[in-house]
Structures are given as C-alpha cells and as structure tokens.
Amino acid sequence: MKRTIVEVILALALIGAGAFGWTNWKQNQAATGQVTALKAASEEAAKAAADTAGAVKAAETEMAALREEMAPLEGKVQQLDAVKAAMANGTTLADLEAAYKSQKNLSAERQVGLGALRMLTKGAEDPAAMEAFRKALQMSELGDRKNTICAAQIGLAAAGEKVAVMAECLPKGAKAAGDKEEKAAHGDTHAKDDGHDHGDSHAKDDGHGKPGDKKEPEKHAAHWSYDGEMGPAHWGKEFPTCAKGKSQSPLDIRGPFVKARVVVTADYKEGPLKMINNGHTIQVNVVPGSKLRIDGVAHELLQFHFHRPSEEKIDGKPMAMVVHFVHKNAEGKLAVLGVLLKEGNENPGIKTLWANMPTEEGPEVAPEGVNFNPANLLPREFDYYSYEGSLTTPPCTEGVRFFILKTTVNVAKEQVNSFPFKVNARPVQALNGREILAN
C-alpha cells in the first residue's frame, strides 16, 4: 500500500516536471521569435535612419549651392527695386515722352528704352509698353542690333506675351520658347532681319535672315525656307504680315508709271571683304562709310546680298539674279537698291566675291588682305523704278523703300551656276493699288 502511494506521488511529480519543462520550452521559443523580430525591426530602422541622414545631407548640400546662386541675384533684385522706386513718380517717363513727341519715327533703341521705362513705371500690363516693345522688335529685325531684339523679346515675354525668345537672348543653359531641340529661328521668326529684306532675324542683319555682325549664324524661333512646308506660300503661318500685308515685295514692275522726282546717288567705299553664308543667301557685310543719298538724305549701306533668279520681274520677266543693297538712315528707315544681273559676260566684281565666298552655311569669313568696293557691282546709269514695299523674307516687315535700277549688269552663266543656292527668290506679290514710280 505504501509502495503504491509512493509510485503515484512519483508519477505525479514526473508529470508536473514534464509540464513545467514543456511550458518553459514554449516560452523560450516565443521569446526567441520576438527577439528575432525585434532585431530585424531594429536593422530596418537603422537602415531607414541612414537613408534619411543621407537625404538630409544631400538636401543641405543643394541648399548651400542654391544660397550661393541666390546671393548675386538678391543684389540684382535690390538694384531693380531701387530703379523701380526711382521711376514710380512717372516724372522721368513724362519727360522722355515729351522729348520724343516731336519725333515722327523713333529708332528701335529708343522704342525699346521707352517700353522698358513704361514697364518700370506703369507695370507689365501697360499696353503702351507692349506696343513700344513690338515696334522695337519689328524695327530691329530690319537693322543690325541683336541686343535691342533681345530686350524687346524678353520684355514682351515678361509681360506674358506669346513671343519666341531667341536662344542667344536667354541665360546659358536655358532654352528658347518654342524650341524643341534645335528649332531654328533663323528667325527664323523674327529675328533676324537683315537690314533688308530679310527678316530673319537680327543682328547685323544679314539681309537674309541671319545676323551679319555676329560671328555665327543665328538660330531662330521659327524656321522658313524657299520650298516645301516652310516655303513662301506658308510663311504666313508663322509670320502673319507675309500673308496679310498690303505692301509686300517683290513686285512685277510694269507700267503705267508715275513720274519720279527723287534724286538717288551712291557713294560706296572700298573696305575689307566680309562674307557670310546664312543658309538663305550669300551676304557681304559692309563697314561704315558707304552711302546711298536719296534727295540728299544719307542712308548707310549695311550689307548686300544675292537672289537667284531675280526677285523683281520687269514686265513679267525675271533676270538671272539680283543684288540687293540694304541701307538705313538715321531714323531707322530702310532703303533697298536693286541691281538686276543679266546673263552675259563674266562680271569681275562677282568673280572676286565668288572666289572668297563660303559655300556652306557657317560663320562670317574675312579673307586676309582682300578688299572690295560695292560700287564694282553698279551700272553707270542710275535711272530707276521705285515703290514702297517690305522685306522679301520673314517677317516681311513693311515700310521699306525700293529703288530698282533700270540698267542691268552682266553676269556669266558659269557665275550664276556657281552660286550655292539654286532658288532663293520670293514670288512677286500683289500691287494692291500701289504706284510704281520711274524717273
């Protein structure tokens, strides 16, 4: 009996010990799982903290760089605020407008200056400021000043106008509005009027669309060409005046004529030869000193360039080529003297030019030791036809006075064929009631 009781007690003790061991083992297993989970969570937290620290450090570095860039800008902002404060009373603007009131035609530089002063005084919403910028832009495309064009384009853009700003006008690294990767404006939206007929764009006007005083051909906001989708029939899509203007050039010159009483004389000087192939024509940039006098009023020769065939027709017939001499007077008014080139004997002047011309589009070239006198391309007689017209390339700006000489000058067939552009002439435009004068 006693033995049985002892066995029972021992059995119960063994059962209790087993239960206790099992319970401890289960608890240890749970604790181990929790430790593992906590360790993994701790590692993830440490990694996240490291990533956050890296991001914070990168942000701090970027902020430091931005502060360095902002420092000079803050000074410029303060300068602009000072100028705006000085102009706020409007006295300077009133004085300037009073001084300009007696002048019928303001230069492009004065127009852009007036626009800038109005913007400072009246704000970007001032309609007169925008109009001054537009006039400056239009006139600059006729002339030889890139800075004025940039100022006008940036002024209009700052006021919210939809205007393409040339890449050359923007800070380094910025892209011009409307440019995709290399959309040209060889103006080709405005940019660069050549002083004459060309409107591409700017700077010393290439006469054709590209800048003459610049060492590299300009890029523009809108491209144009003499054929295809951007040929003359489509210029109006980008340059409205080309389609809607009522005094466009060139013309088919035919009678009846009105008697002309204006005396026109040329006084051209020899100077270093400077040529550029701007992608639309061969243009020769002229140093100051050569003049065209219209009733005694001097017009400075800016440049001359060539078209094949001639843009002007006489009684419906074109010549082999034409050379357009582009001039500007002190008021910014343009005058173009056209000399028709008829196929015949070799032309010594053109021989010199063709021997030095760049056959591919690129920077201006200035052959060492080579001089040229534009007068070498003029006939002796100066009888002319005359009419009010426009640039013959985009943006087709009007208000250009044309004098087309009646006497032609010879050019050899081989010289015509050597010209790098097979066709670079705008078709003749509607007369629209204009008078053609003849002396």
Secondary structure, DSSP 8 states (H G I E B T S, - for coil): -HHHHHHHHHHHHHHHHHHHHHHHHHHHHHHHHHHHHHHHHHHHHHHHHHHHHHHHHHHHHHHHHHHHHHHHHHHHHHHHHHHHHHHTT-HHHHHHHHHHTT-SS--HHHHHHHHHHHHHHH-TT-HHHHHHHHHHHHHHTTTT-HHHHHHHHHHHHHTT------GGGS-TT---TT-SSS---TTTTSSEE-SSS-EEB-SS--SSSS-SSSSS----SS---SSGGGSGGGHHHH-HHHHH-SS-S--EE-S--EE----EEEE---EE--EEE-SS-EEEE--TT-EEEETTEEEEEEEEEEESS-SSEETTEE-SEEEEEEEE-TT--EEEEEEEEEESS--HHHHHHHHH--SSS-S-B--TT-EE-GGGG--S---EEEEEEE-SSTT--EEEEEEEESS-EEE-HHHHHHSS-S---------TT---EE-
